Amino acid sequence: MSMLKIKKGDTVKVIAGKDKDKEGKVIAIDQKDGKVVVEGVNMLTKHTKPSASNQNGGIIHQEGPIDISNVMYVHKGKATRVGIKMDGDKKVRYAKSTGEVID
């Protein structure tokens, strides 16, 4: 996959699936599989045995990965598509709805 348009730390909105219309911050990105982990989205229940790090074990709730095509970047409170353009000799991301440079 080439340069991804979503980065770690971005605020995104889910546009498809069971968590549609939820917003959250990107925690992790799997560039190879095209998946992102978003804070508070796609919550999974994991049953763990007691171990040295987790004395009691039990049920843990954690975020699961969702496809990167199911999220949109949020710019100034609105979901927008992200484009890439050259700014001098440097590639920058910009919001397609407003044309403003993101970073």
CNS distance restraints for C-alpha pairs under 8 A (distance, minus, plus):
assign (resid   1 and name CA) (resid  31 and name CA) 7.17 0.50 0.50
assign (resid   1 and name CA) (resid  32 and name CA) 6.98 0.50 0.50
assign (resid   1 and name CA) (resid  34 and name CA) 7.91 0.50 0.50
assign (resid   4 and name CA) (resid  31 and name CA) 7.62 0.50 0.50
assign (resid   5 and name CA) (resid  82 and name CA) 6.22 0.50 0.50
assign (resid   5 and name CA) (resid  83 and name CA) 7.28 0.50 0.50
assign (resid   5 and name CA) (resid  84 and name CA) 7.76 0.50 0.50
assign (resid   5 and name CA) (resid  93 and name CA) 7.22 0.50 0.50
assign (resid   6 and name CA) (resid  10 and name CA) 6.80 0.50 0.50
assign (resid   6 and name CA) (resid  68 and name CA) 7.97 0.50 0.50
assign (resid   6 and name CA) (resid  73 and name CA) 6.95 0.50 0.50
assign (resid   7 and name CA) (resid  26 and name CA) 7.24 0.50 0.50
assign (resid   7 and name CA) (resid  29 and name CA) 7.36 0.50 0.50
assign (resid   8 and name CA) (resid  25 and name CA) 7.91 0.50 0.50
assign (resid   8 and name CA) (resid  26 and name CA) 5.16 0.50 0.50
assign (resid   8 and name CA) (resid  27 and name CA) 5.89 0.50 0.50
assign (resid   8 and name CA) (resid  28 and name CA) 5.86 0.50 0.50
assign (resid   8 and name CA) (resid  29 and name CA) 6.61 0.50 0.50
assign (resid   9 and name CA) (resid  25 and name CA) 5.76 0.50 0.50
assign (resid   9 and name CA) (resid  26 and name CA) 5.08 0.50 0.50
assign (resid   9 and name CA) (resid  27 and name CA) 6.39 0.50 0.50
assign (resid  10 and name CA) (resid  25 and name CA) 5.66 0.50 0.50
assign (resid  10 and name CA) (resid  26 and name CA) 5.56 0.50 0.50
assign (resid  10 and name CA) (resid  73 and name CA) 7.09 0.50 0.50
assign (resid  10 and name CA) (resid  74 and name CA) 7.92 0.50 0.50
assign (resid  11 and name CA) (resid  23 and name CA) 7.00 0.50 0.50
assign (resid  11 and name CA) (resid  24 and name CA) 5.56 0.50 0.50
assign (resid  11 and name CA) (resid  25 and name CA) 4.45 0.50 0.50
assign (resid  11 and name CA) (resid  26 and name CA) 6.35 0.50 0.50
assign (resid  11 and name CA) (resid  73 and name CA) 6.24 0.50 0.50
assign (resid  11 and name CA) (resid  74 and name CA) 5.68 0.50 0.50
assign (resid  12 and name CA) (resid  23 and name CA) 5.65 0.50 0.50
assign (resid  12 and name CA) (resid  24 and name CA) 5.69 0.50 0.50
assign (resid  12 and name CA) (resid  25 and name CA) 6.24 0.50 0.50
assign (resid  12 and name CA) (resid  26 and name CA) 7.03 0.50 0.50
assign (resid  12 and name CA) (resid  38 and name CA) 7.92 0.50 0.50
assign (resid  12 and name CA) (resid  71 and name CA) 6.05 0.50 0.50
assign (resid  12 and name CA) (resid  72 and name CA) 5.34 0.50 0.50
assign (resid  12 and name CA) (resid  73 and name CA) 4.50 0.50 0.50
assign (resid  12 and name CA) (resid  74 and name CA) 5.17 0.50 0.50
assign (resid  12 and name CA) (resid  79 and name CA) 7.49 0.50 0.50
assign (resid  13 and name CA) (resid  20 and name CA) 7.90 0.50 0.50
assign (resid  13 and name CA) (resid  21 and name CA) 6.10 0.50 0.50
assign (resid  13 and name CA) (resid  22 and name CA) 5.75 0.50 0.50
assign (resid  13 and name CA) (resid  23 and name CA) 4.37 0.50 0.50
assign (resid  13 and name CA) (resid  24 and name CA) 6.66 0.50 0.50
assign (resid  13 and name CA) (resid  71 and name CA) 5.45 0.50 0.50
assign (resid  13 and name CA) (resid  72 and name CA) 5.25 0.50 0.50
assign (resid  13 and name CA) (resid  73 and name CA) 6.44 0.50 0.50
assign (resid  13 and name CA) (resid  74 and name CA) 6.40 0.50 0.50
assign (resid  13 and name CA) (resid  79 and name CA) 6.55 0.50 0.50
assign (resid  14 and name CA) (resid  19 and name CA) 6.57 0.50 0.50
assign (resid  14 and name CA) (resid  20 and name CA) 5.07 0.50 0.50
assign (resid  14 and name CA) (resid  21 and name CA) 5.34 0.50 0.50
assign (resid  14 and name CA) (resid  22 and name CA) 5.55 0.50 0.50
assign (resid  14 and name CA) (resid  23 and name CA) 6.35 0.50 0.50
assign (resid  14 and name CA) (resid  70 and name CA) 5.83 0.50 0.50
assign (resid  14 and name CA) (resid  71 and name CA) 4.47 0.50 0.50
assign (resid  14 and name CA) (resid  72 and name CA) 6.52 0.50 0.50
assign (resid  15 and name CA) (resid  20 and name CA) 5.15 0.50 0.50
assign (resid  15 and name CA) (resid  21 and name CA) 5.95 0.50 0.50
assign (resid  15 and name CA) (resid  70 and name CA) 5.41 0.50 0.50
assign (resid  15 and name CA) (resid  71 and name CA) 5.60 0.50 0.50
assign (resid  15 and name CA) (resid  72 and name CA) 6.90 0.50 0.50
assign (resid  16 and name CA) (resid  20 and name CA) 5.01 0.50 0.50
assign (resid  16 and name CA) (resid  21 and name CA) 7.89 0.50 0.50
assign (resid  16 and name CA) (resid  70 and name CA) 5.35 0.50 0.50
assign (resid  16 and name CA) (resid  71 and name CA) 7.59 0.50 0.50
assign (resid  17 and name CA) (resid  70 and name CA) 7.65 0.50 0.50
assign (resid  18 and name CA) (resid  42 and name CA) 7.81 0.50 0.50
assign (resid  19 and name CA) (resid  41 and name CA) 6.37 0.50 0.50
assign (resid  19 and name CA) (resid  42 and name CA) 6.64 0.50 0.50
assign (resid  22 and name CA) (resid  41 and name CA) 7.21 0.50 0.50
assign (resid  24 and name CA) (resid  38 and name CA) 5.76 0.50 0.50
assign (resid  24 and name CA) (resid  39 and name CA) 5.17 0.50 0.50
assign (resid  24 and name CA) (resid  40 and name CA) 6.61 0.50 0.50
assign (resid  24 and name CA) (resid  41 and name CA) 7.31 0.50 0.50
assign (resid  25 and name CA) (resid  38 and name CA) 5.60 0.50 0.50
assign (resid  25 and name CA) (resid  39 and name CA) 5.39 0.50 0.50
assign (resid  26 and name CA) (resid  36 and name CA) 6.84 0.50 0.50
assign (resid  26 and name CA) (resid  37 and name CA) 5.92 0.50 0.50
assign (resid  26 and name CA) (resid  38 and name CA) 4.52 0.50 0.50
assign (resid  26 and name CA) (resid  39 and name CA) 6.32 0.50 0.50
assign (resid  27 and name CA) (resid  36 and name CA) 7.60 0.50 0.50
assign (resid  27 and name CA) (resid  37 and name CA) 5.52 0.50 0.50
assign (resid  27 and name CA) (resid  38 and name CA) 5.61 0.50 0.50
assign (resid  27 and name CA) (resid  39 and name CA) 6.31 0.50 0.50
assign (resid  28 and name CA) (resid  36 and name CA) 5.81 0.50 0.50
assign (resid  28 and name CA) (resid  37 and name CA) 5.16 0.50 0.50
assign (resid  28 and name CA) (resid  38 and name CA) 7.38 0.50 0.50
assign (resid  29 and name CA) (resid  34 and name CA) 7.57 0.50 0.50
assign (resid  29 and name CA) (resid  35 and name CA) 5.99 0.50 0.50
assign (resid  29 and name CA) (resid  36 and name CA) 4.49 0.50 0.50
assign (resid  29 and name CA) (resid  37 and name CA) 6.39 0.50 0.50
assign (resid  30 and name CA) (resid  34 and name CA) 5.74 0.50 0.50
assign (resid  30 and name CA) (resid  35 and name CA) 5.12 0.50 0.50
assign (resid  30 and name CA) (resid  36 and name CA) 6.15 0.50 0.50
assign (resid  31 and name CA) (resid  35 and name CA) 6.77 0.50 0.50
assign (resid  34 and name CA) (resid  67 and name CA) 6.09 0.50 0.50
assign (resid  34 and name CA) (resid  68 and name CA) 5.63 0.50 0.50
assign (resid  35 and name CA) (resid  65 and name CA) 5.79 0.50 0.50
assign (resid  35 and name CA) (resid  66 and name CA) 5.38 0.50 0.50
assign (resid  35 and name CA) (resid  67 and name CA) 4.46 0.50 0.50
assign (resid  35 and name CA) (resid  68 and name CA) 5.07 0.50 0.50
assign (resid  36 and name CA) (resid  65 and name CA) 5.30 0.50 0.50
assign (resid  36 and name CA) (resid  66 and name CA) 5.51 0.50 0.50
assign (resid  36 and name CA) (resid  67 and name CA) 6.24 0.50 0.50
assign (resid  36 and name CA) (resid  68 and name CA) 5.73 0.50 0.50
assign (resid  37 and name CA) (resid  41 and name CA) 7.75 0.50 0.50
assign (resid  37 and name CA) (resid  63 and name CA) 6.53 0.50 0.50
assign (resid  37 and name CA) (resid  64 and name CA) 6.07 0.50 0.50
assign (resid  37 and name CA) (resid  65 and name CA) 4.56 0.50 0.50
assign (resid  37 and name CA) (resid  66 and name CA) 6.34 0.50 0.50
assign (resid  38 and name CA) (resid  42 and name CA) 7.90 0.50 0.50
assign (resid  38 and name CA) (resid  63 and name CA) 6.95 0.50 0.50
assign (resid  38 and name CA) (resid  64 and name CA) 7.94 0.50 0.50
assign (resid  38 and name CA) (resid  65 and name CA) 7.41 0.50 0.50
assign (resid  38 and name CA) (resid  66 and name CA) 7.93 0.50 0.50
assign (resid  39 and name CA) (resid  63 and name CA) 6.69 0.50 0.50
assign (resid  40 and name CA) (resid  63 and name CA) 6.37 0.50 0.50
assign (resid  41 and name CA) (resid  63 and name CA) 6.08 0.50 0.50
assign (resid  41 and name CA) (resid  64 and name CA) 7.43 0.50 0.50
assign (resid  42 and name CA) (resid  63 and name CA) 5.57 0.50 0.50
assign (resid  42 and name CA) (resid  64 and name CA) 5.34 0.50 0.50
assign (resid  42 and name CA) (resid  65 and name CA) 7.18 0.50 0.50
assign (resid  42 and name CA) (resid  66 and name CA) 7.28 0.50 0.50
assign (resid  43 and name CA) (resid  61 and name CA) 6.33 0.50 0.50
assign (resid  43 and name CA) (resid  62 and name CA) 5.41 0.50 0.50
assign (resid  43 and name CA) (resid  63 and name CA) 4.50 0.50 0.50
assign (resid  43 and name CA) (resid  64 and name CA) 5.98 0.50 0.50
assign (resid  44 and name CA) (resid  61 and name CA) 5.55 0.50 0.50
assign (resid  44 and name CA) (resid  62 and name CA) 5.30 0.50 0.50
assign (resid  44 and name CA) (resid  63 and name CA) 5.89 0.50 0.50
assign (resid  44 and name CA) (resid  64 and name CA) 6.08 0.50 0.50
assign (resid  45 and name CA) (resid  59 and name CA) 6.62 0.50 0.50
assign (resid  45 and name CA) (resid  60 and name CA) 5.79 0.50 0.50
assign (resid  45 and name CA) (resid  61 and name CA) 4.70 0.50 0.50
assign (resid  45 and name CA) (resid  62 and name CA) 6.61 0.50 0.50
assign (resid  46 and name CA) (resid  59 and name CA) 5.67 0.50 0.50
assign (resid  46 and name CA) (resid  60 and name CA) 5.07 0.50 0.50
assign (resid  46 and name CA) (resid  61 and name CA) 6.20 0.50 0.50
assign (resid  46 and name CA) (resid  62 and name CA) 7.46 0.50 0.50
assign (resid  47 and name CA) (resid  57 and name CA) 7.63 0.50 0.50
assign (resid  47 and name CA) (resid  58 and name CA) 5.69 0.50 0.50
assign (resid  47 and name CA) (resid  59 and name CA) 4.60 0.50 0.50
assign (resid  47 and name CA) (resid  60 and name CA) 6.27 0.50 0.50
assign (resid  48 and name CA) (resid  57 and name CA) 5.07 0.50 0.50
assign (resid  48 and name CA) (resid  58 and name CA) 5.34 0.50 0.50
assign (resid  48 and name CA) (resid  59 and name CA) 6.28 0.50 0.50
assign (resid  48 and name CA) (resid  60 and name CA) 7.27 0.50 0.50
assign (resid  49 and name CA) (resid  56 and name CA) 7.67 0.50 0.50
assign (resid  49 and name CA) (resid  57 and name CA) 4.69 0.50 0.50
assign (resid  49 and name CA) (resid  58 and name CA) 6.61 0.50 0.50
assign (resid  50 and name CA) (resid  54 and name CA) 5.67 0.50 0.50
assign (resid  50 and name CA) (resid  55 and name CA) 5.10 0.50 0.50
assign (resid  50 and name CA) (resid  56 and name CA) 5.12 0.50 0.50
assign (resid  50 and name CA) (resid  57 and name CA) 4.03 0.50 0.50
assign (resid  50 and name CA) (resid  58 and name CA) 7.52 0.50 0.50
assign (resid  51 and name CA) (resid  55 and name CA) 5.49 0.50 0.50
assign (resid  51 and name CA) (resid  56 and name CA) 7.66 0.50 0.50
assign (resid  51 and name CA) (resid  57 and name CA) 6.99 0.50 0.50
assign (resid  66 and name CA) (resid  70 and name CA) 7.16 0.50 0.50
assign (resid  67 and name CA) (resid  71 and name CA) 7.59 0.50 0.50
assign (resid  72 and name CA) (resid  79 and name CA) 5.76 0.50 0.50
assign (resid  72 and name CA) (resid  80 and name CA) 6.27 0.50 0.50
assign (resid  72 and name CA) (resid  81 and name CA) 6.51 0.50 0.50
assign (resid  73 and name CA) (resid  79 and name CA) 5.56 0.50 0.50
assign (resid  73 and name CA) (resid  80 and name CA) 5.70 0.50 0.50
assign (resid  73 and name CA) (resid  81 and name CA) 6.55 0.50 0.50
assign (resid  73 and name CA) (resid  82 and name CA) 6.99 0.50 0.50
assign (resid  74 and name CA) (resid  78 and name CA) 5.25 0.50 0.50
assign (resid  74 and name CA) (resid  79 and name CA) 4.30 0.50 0.50
assign (resid  74 and name CA) (resid  80 and name CA) 6.05 0.50 0.50
assign (resid  75 and name CA) (resid  79 and name CA) 6.22 0.50 0.50
assign (resid  75 and name CA) (resid  80 and name CA) 6.54 0.50 0.50
assign (resid  75 and name CA) (resid  95 and name CA) 7.07 0.50 0.50
assign (resid  80 and name CA) (resid  95 and name CA) 6.27 0.50 0.50
assign (resid  80 and name CA) (resid  96 and name CA) 6.51 0.50 0.50
assign (resid  80 and name CA) (resid  97 and name CA) 5.96 0.50 0.50
assign (resid  81 and name CA) (resid  95 and name CA) 6.15 0.50 0.50
assign (resid  81 and name CA) (resid  96 and name CA) 5.52 0.50 0.50
assign (resid  81 and name CA) (resid  97 and name CA) 7.06 0.50 0.50
assign (resid  82 and name CA) (resid  93 and name CA) 6.49 0.50 0.50
assign (resid  82 and name CA) (resid  94 and name CA) 5.70 0.50 0.50
assign (resid  82 and name CA) (resid  95 and name CA) 4.95 0.50 0.50
assign (resid  82 and name CA) (resid  96 and name CA) 5.67 0.50 0.50
assign (resid  83 and name CA) (resid  93 and name CA) 5.64 0.50 0.50
assign (resid  83 and name CA) (resid  94 and name CA) 5.32 0.50 0.50
assign (resid  83 and name CA) (resid  95 and name CA) 6.40 0.50 0.50
assign (resid  83 and name CA) (resid  96 and name CA) 6.12 0.50 0.50
assign (resid  84 and name CA) (resid  91 and name CA) 6.54 0.50 0.50
assign (resid  84 and name CA) (resid  92 and name CA) 5.62 0.50 0.50
assign (resid  84 and name CA) (resid  93 and name CA) 4.61 0.50 0.50
assign (resid  84 and name CA) (resid  94 and name CA) 6.18 0.50 0.50
assign (resid  85 and name CA) (resid  91 and name CA) 5.69 0.50 0.50
assign (resid  85 and name CA) (resid  92 and name CA) 5.61 0.50 0.50
assign (resid  85 and name CA) (resid  93 and name CA) 6.57 0.50 0.50
assign (resid  85 and name CA) (resid  94 and name CA) 7.41 0.50 0.50
assign (resid  86 and name CA) (resid  90 and name CA) 5.57 0.50 0.50
assign (resid  86 and name CA) (resid  91 and name CA) 4.61 0.50 0.50
assign (resid  86 and name CA) (resid  92 and name CA) 6.16 0.50 0.50
assign (resid  87 and name CA) (resid  91 and name CA) 6.07 0.50 0.50
assign (resid  87 and name CA) (resid  92 and name CA) 6.41 0.50 0.50
assign (resid  92 and name CA) (resid 101 and name CA) 6.90 0.50 0.50
assign (resid  92 and name CA) (resid 102 and name CA) 7.45 0.50 0.50
assign (resid  92 and name CA) (resid 103 and name CA) 6.24 0.50 0.50
assign (resid  93 and name CA) (resid 101 and name CA) 5.94 0.50 0.50
assign (resid  93 and name CA) (resid 102 and name CA) 5.52 0.50 0.50
assign (resid  93 and name CA) (resid 103 and name CA) 6.10 0.50 0.50
assign (resid  94 and name CA) (resid  99 and name CA) 5.97 0.50 0.50
assign (resid  94 and name CA) (resid 100 and name CA) 5.44 0.50 0.50
assign (resid  94 and name CA) (resid 101 and name CA) 4.15 0.50 0.50
assign (resid  94 and name CA) (resid 102 and name CA) 5.03 0.50 0.50
assign (resid  94 and name CA) (resid 103 and name CA) 7.53 0.50 0.50
assign (resid  95 and name CA) (resid  99 and name CA) 5.22 0.50 0.50
assign (resid  95 and name CA) (resid 100 and name CA) 5.56 0.50 0.50
assign (resid  95 and name CA) (resid 101 and name CA) 6.48 0.50 0.50
assign (resid  95 and name CA) (resid 102 and name CA) 6.62 0.50 0.50
assign (resid  96 and name CA) (resid 100 and name CA) 7.67 0.50 0.50
